[in-house]
Amino acid sequence: MIRFLLRRAPSVLLVLGATSVIAFLLPRLAPGDAAAVAAGPDASAEQIEVLRAQMGLDRPLLEQYFSWIGGLLTGDLGQSLQFKRPVAELIGDRIGSTLELTIAAMLILTVVGIGVGVFGGSARSRLSQLTADATNTLLLATPPFLAGLLLIIVLGVAFPVLPISGEVAVLDDPVIGLQYLLLPAVALAVPMSAGVARLVQSSMHNVWQQDFVDLAVAKGVPRRRISVRHVVRNSLGPAVVALGMRFGDMLAGAVVIEMIFARNGIGQLAVTGVQNADYNLVQVIIVGAVLIAVLMQLMTEMVLAGLDPRVRLGA
């Protein structure tokens, strides 16, 4: 395992280094003057220049970058230009909401994606196969924002059984918190589950054609036992990889879902930061999102090696 991590370290560091450069440059390429926004609409040109010097925006770009990256490595995430508060404190206040949403969506994605995929891969009748294919097509054709709007209309307006805006922390009140969490999590997860279902279904069809499955059938092993002990287990590798890769998509999709359901998470904070040219805030959120996605990908590869004995981390 240590050899595997050491072998992956250069590529991980390269990705994080490139991300830090992009995260640093992107807010500066966007229209708008961060010093003017931070100074307010009534500030004079002299006041804006003084503030620009205080923020370090008058220094060369390279010097600004190394100053920022040095702060990140030492735990100093900087000060929000808009909120006048430490970025670490702002993110700490919002991260719980986004983590709740992402974890709940990942659980739903795993259950629905693997469930539909196993159903499609095990279906023997034409009607069952048609049902699995139709479900996959429907999920693929429904993006998260559309799923969110449909859930609000059906379960929030036409049949008001669940709240459609705001949030209550699950740890503070699990019953009420889950009611606020359910619709956003379903809207975020269900459309993405189609890709996982397709992978599982396709992988199961391939495994059913392997020689060891024919041998088990010839020995008279019940089909259900073959499916559970051999086919499903050997088909989950691609699904695990897809789930790990979907985590990054979840973080990106959470931005839209949090806006639709008025949740006070990192996504909404990022949108506010972009709208107000809050360099320090946007930079840290971008790097943090990529760092989490990279770590999830590493964990995915480790789980894949555990599921499939043919995969060796040192190979």
C-alpha positions as CSV (number, residue, x, y, z in Angstrom):
1,M,0.0,0.0,0.0
2,I,2.8,2.4,0.8
3,R,4.5,1.6,-2.5
4,F,1.2,2.3,-4.3
5,L,0.8,5.7,-2.5
6,L,4.5,6.6,-3.3
7,R,3.9,5.7,-7.0
8,R,0.9,7.9,-7.2
9,A,2.4,10.8,-5.3
10,P,4.0,12.6,-8.3
11,S,0.8,12.6,-10.3
12,V,-1.3,13.8,-7.3
13,L,1.2,16.6,-6.6
14,L,1.2,17.6,-10.3
15,V,-2.6,17.8,-10.3
16,L,-2.8,19.8,-7.1
17,G,0.0,22.2,-8.4
18,A,-1.8,22.8,-11.7
19,T,-5.1,23.3,-9.8
20,S,-3.5,25.9,-7.5
21,V,-2.3,27.9,-10.6
22,I,-5.7,27.7,-12.3
23,A,-7.5,28.6,-9.0
24,F,-5.2,31.6,-8.5
25,L,-5.5,32.9,-12.1
26,L,-9.2,32.3,-12.8
27,P,-10.7,34.9,-10.4
28,R,-8.1,37.5,-11.7
29,L,-9.2,36.8,-15.3
30,A,-12.9,37.4,-14.4
31,P,-14.2,41.0,-15.0
32,G,-14.4,43.3,-12.0
33,D,-11.9,44.9,-9.6
34,A,-11.7,43.1,-6.3
35,A,-10.3,46.2,-4.5
36,A,-13.2,48.4,-5.9
37,V,-15.8,45.8,-4.8
38,A,-14.3,45.5,-1.3
39,A,-14.0,49.3,-0.9
40,G,-17.7,49.8,-1.7
41,P,-19.5,51.9,-4.3
42,D,-18.8,55.2,-2.5
43,A,-15.1,54.8,-2.3
44,S,-12.8,57.3,-4.0
45,A,-10.0,56.3,-6.4
46,E,-7.4,57.0,-3.7
47,Q,-9.2,54.8,-1.2
48,I,-9.4,52.0,-3.7
49,E,-5.6,52.3,-4.4
50,V,-4.8,52.2,-0.7
51,L,-7.0,49.1,-0.3
52,R,-5.4,47.5,-3.3
53,A,-2.0,47.9,-1.7
54,Q,-3.3,46.5,1.6
55,M,-4.6,43.4,-0.2
56,G,-1.3,42.9,-2.1
57,L,-3.0,43.3,-5.5
58,D,-0.4,45.8,-6.6
59,R,2.4,43.3,-6.4
60,P,3.6,41.1,-9.3
61,L,1.4,38.0,-10.0
62,L,4.2,35.6,-9.2
63,E,4.8,37.2,-5.8
64,Q,1.1,37.1,-5.0
65,Y,0.9,33.4,-6.0
66,F,3.8,32.3,-3.8
67,S,2.6,34.4,-0.9
68,W,-0.9,32.7,-1.2
69,I,0.4,29.2,-1.7
70,G,2.8,29.7,1.3
71,G,-0.2,30.7,3.4
72,L,-2.1,27.6,2.3
73,L,0.7,25.3,3.2
74,T,1.0,26.8,6.7
75,G,-2.7,26.8,7.3
76,D,-3.4,30.5,6.6
77,L,-6.3,30.5,4.1
78,G,-6.5,34.3,4.1
79,Q,-9.3,36.8,4.7
80,S,-12.5,37.1,2.8
81,L,-12.7,40.4,0.9
82,Q,-16.5,40.4,1.0
83,F,-17.3,39.1,4.5
84,K,-14.2,40.5,6.3
85,R,-13.8,37.2,8.0
86,P,-11.2,34.4,7.8
87,V,-11.8,32.1,4.9
88,A,-11.3,29.1,7.1
89,E,-14.0,30.3,9.5
90,L,-16.5,30.8,6.6
91,I,-15.8,27.4,5.1
92,G,-16.1,25.8,8.6
93,D,-19.5,27.3,9.0
94,R,-20.8,26.0,5.7
95,I,-19.0,22.7,5.2
96,G,-21.4,20.7,7.4
97,S,-24.3,21.5,5.1
98,T,-22.5,20.4,1.9
99,L,-21.1,17.3,3.5
100,E,-24.6,16.2,4.7
101,L,-25.9,16.7,1.2
102,T,-23.0,14.9,-0.5
103,I,-22.9,11.9,1.8
104,A,-26.7,11.5,1.6
105,A,-26.5,11.8,-2.2
106,M,-23.7,9.3,-2.4
107,L,-25.6,6.7,-0.4
108,I,-28.7,7.2,-2.6
109,L,-26.5,7.0,-5.8
110,T,-24.9,3.8,-4.6
111,V,-28.2,2.1,-3.7
112,V,-30.1,3.2,-6.9
113,G,-27.2,2.8,-9.3
114,I,-26.1,-0.7,-8.2
115,G,-29.7,-1.8,-7.6
116,V,-30.9,-0.8,-11.1
117,G,-27.7,-2.2,-12.6
118,V,-28.0,-5.6,-10.9
119,F,-31.7,-5.8,-11.8
120,G,-30.9,-5.1,-15.5
121,G,-27.9,-7.5,-15.4
122,S,-30.0,-10.3,-13.8
123,A,-33.2,-9.8,-15.9
124,R,-34.1,-12.8,-17.9
125,S,-37.6,-11.8,-19.3
126,R,-38.0,-9.3,-22.0
127,L,-40.3,-7.2,-19.8
128,S,-37.7,-7.0,-17.0
129,Q,-35.0,-6.0,-19.5
130,L,-37.2,-3.4,-21.0
131,T,-38.0,-1.9,-17.6
132,A,-34.4,-1.7,-16.6
133,D,-33.4,0.0,-19.9
134,A,-36.3,2.4,-19.7
135,T,-35.4,3.4,-16.1
136,N,-31.8,4.0,-17.2
137,T,-32.8,6.1,-20.2
138,L,-35.2,8.2,-18.0
139,L,-32.5,8.8,-15.4
140,L,-29.9,9.7,-18.1
141,A,-32.3,12.2,-19.6
142,T,-33.0,14.0,-16.3
143,P,-30.2,16.5,-15.2
144,P,-30.0,17.3,-11.5
145,F,-31.5,20.8,-11.8
146,L,-34.5,19.4,-13.7
147,A,-34.9,16.6,-11.2
148,G,-34.8,19.2,-8.4
149,L,-37.5,21.4,-10.0
150,L,-39.8,18.3,-10.7
151,L,-39.4,17.2,-7.0
152,I,-40.3,20.7,-5.8
153,I,-43.4,20.8,-8.0
154,V,-44.6,17.3,-7.2
155,L,-43.6,16.7,-3.6
156,G,-43.4,20.4,-2.4
157,V,-46.3,22.1,-4.2
158,A,-48.8,19.6,-5.6
159,F,-48.4,17.1,-2.7
160,P,-46.6,19.1,0.1
161,V,-45.1,16.3,2.0
162,L,-41.5,17.6,2.4
163,P,-40.0,21.1,2.8
164,I,-38.5,22.5,-0.4
165,S,-36.2,25.3,0.9
166,G,-34.0,25.9,3.9
167,E,-32.3,23.3,6.1
168,V,-31.9,22.0,9.6
169,A,-28.7,20.2,10.6
170,V,-29.2,16.5,10.8
171,L,-27.0,16.3,13.9
172,D,-29.2,18.9,15.6
173,D,-32.5,17.3,14.8
174,P,-32.3,14.1,12.8
175,V,-36.0,13.8,12.0
176,I,-36.5,17.3,10.7
177,G,-33.0,17.5,9.2
178,L,-33.6,14.4,7.1
179,Q,-36.9,15.9,5.8
180,Y,-35.0,19.0,4.6
181,L,-32.2,16.8,3.2
182,L,-34.2,14.2,1.3
183,L,-35.3,16.1,-1.8
184,P,-32.0,17.8,-2.5
185,A,-30.1,14.5,-2.1
186,V,-32.4,12.7,-4.4
187,A,-32.3,15.4,-7.0
188,L,-28.5,15.3,-6.9
189,A,-28.0,11.6,-6.8
190,V,-30.7,9.9,-9.0
191,P,-29.7,11.4,-12.3
192,M,-26.1,10.4,-11.8
193,S,-27.0,6.9,-10.8
194,A,-27.8,6.0,-14.4
195,G,-24.1,5.9,-15.4
196,V,-23.3,3.5,-12.5
197,A,-26.3,1.3,-13.4
198,R,-25.2,1.1,-17.0
199,L,-21.7,0.0,-16.0
200,V,-22.9,-2.7,-13.6
201,Q,-25.4,-4.0,-16.1
202,S,-22.9,-4.2,-18.9
203,S,-20.3,-5.8,-16.6
204,M,-22.7,-8.4,-15.4
205,H,-23.6,-9.4,-19.0
206,N,-19.9,-9.9,-19.7
207,V,-19.3,-12.0,-16.5
208,W,-22.4,-14.2,-17.3
209,Q,-20.5,-15.3,-20.5
210,Q,-17.3,-16.3,-18.7
211,D,-16.2,-20.0,-18.5
212,F,-16.3,-20.2,-14.7
213,V,-20.0,-19.3,-14.8
214,D,-20.7,-22.0,-17.4
215,L,-18.8,-24.4,-15.2
216,A,-21.0,-23.5,-12.2
217,V,-24.2,-23.9,-14.3
218,A,-23.0,-27.3,-15.5
219,K,-22.5,-28.4,-11.9
220,G,-26.1,-27.5,-11.1
221,V,-25.4,-24.5,-8.9
222,P,-28.6,-22.4,-8.5
223,R,-28.7,-19.3,-10.7
224,R,-29.4,-17.0,-7.7
225,R,-26.3,-18.3,-6.0
226,I,-24.2,-17.9,-9.1
227,S,-25.5,-14.4,-9.5
228,V,-24.8,-13.3,-5.9
229,R,-21.5,-15.0,-5.2
230,H,-19.8,-14.8,-8.6
231,V,-21.4,-12.5,-11.1
232,V,-22.4,-9.5,-8.9
233,R,-19.1,-9.5,-7.0
234,N,-17.0,-9.6,-10.1
235,S,-19.1,-6.9,-11.7
236,L,-18.7,-4.2,-9.0
237,G,-15.2,-3.1,-9.9
238,P,-16.3,-0.6,-12.6
239,A,-19.1,0.6,-10.4
240,V,-16.6,1.4,-7.6
241,V,-14.5,3.4,-10.0
242,A,-17.5,5.3,-11.3
243,L,-18.7,6.1,-7.7
244,G,-15.3,7.5,-6.8
245,M,-15.3,9.6,-10.0
246,R,-18.8,10.8,-9.3
247,F,-17.8,12.4,-6.0
248,G,-16.3,15.3,-7.9
249,D,-19.4,15.6,-9.9
250,M,-21.4,15.6,-6.7
251,L,-19.5,18.6,-5.4
252,A,-20.0,20.5,-8.7
253,G,-23.7,19.6,-8.8
254,A,-24.2,20.6,-5.2
255,V,-23.6,24.3,-6.3
256,V,-26.8,24.2,-8.3
257,I,-28.8,22.0,-5.9
258,E,-28.0,24.3,-3.0
259,M,-29.2,27.3,-4.9
260,I,-32.4,25.6,-5.9
261,F,-33.3,24.4,-2.4
262,A,-31.9,27.5,-0.6
263,R,-29.3,25.5,1.4
264,N,-26.5,27.4,3.1
265,G,-23.6,25.3,1.9
266,I,-20.2,25.7,0.2
267,G,-21.8,25.9,-3.2
268,Q,-23.9,28.9,-2.4
269,L,-20.8,30.5,-0.7
270,A,-18.8,29.9,-3.9
271,V,-21.4,31.5,-6.1
272,T,-21.5,34.6,-3.7
273,G,-17.7,34.7,-3.9
274,V,-17.6,34.7,-7.7
275,Q,-20.3,37.4,-7.9
276,N,-18.3,39.7,-5.6
277,A,-14.8,38.9,-7.0
278,D,-13.8,37.5,-3.6
279,Y,-10.4,36.1,-4.7
280,N,-9.3,34.6,-1.4
281,L,-12.6,32.7,-0.9
282,V,-13.0,31.3,-4.5
283,Q,-9.3,30.2,-4.7
284,V,-9.5,28.1,-1.5
285,I,-12.9,26.5,-2.5
286,I,-11.5,25.4,-5.9
287,V,-8.4,23.9,-4.5
288,G,-10.3,22.2,-1.7
289,A,-12.8,20.6,-4.1
290,V,-10.1,19.2,-6.3
291,L,-8.1,17.9,-3.2
292,I,-11.2,16.1,-2.0
293,A,-11.9,14.6,-5.5
294,V,-8.2,13.4,-5.7
295,L,-8.4,11.8,-2.3
296,M,-11.7,10.0,-3.2
297,Q,-10.1,8.7,-6.4
298,L,-7.2,7.2,-4.4
299,M,-9.6,5.6,-2.0
300,T,-11.6,4.2,-4.9
301,E,-8.5,2.5,-6.4
302,M,-7.7,0.9,-3.0
303,V,-11.3,-0.4,-2.7
304,L,-11.1,-1.7,-6.3
305,A,-8.0,-3.7,-5.5
306,G,-9.8,-5.2,-2.5
307,L,-12.8,-6.2,-4.5
308,D,-11.0,-7.7,-7.5
309,P,-8.1,-10.1,-6.6
310,R,-6.8,-9.8,-10.1
311,V,-5.9,-6.2,-9.4
312,R,-2.6,-5.7,-7.5
313,L,-1.7,-2.4,-6.2
314,G,2.0,-3.0,-7.0
315,A,1.4,-4.4,-10.5
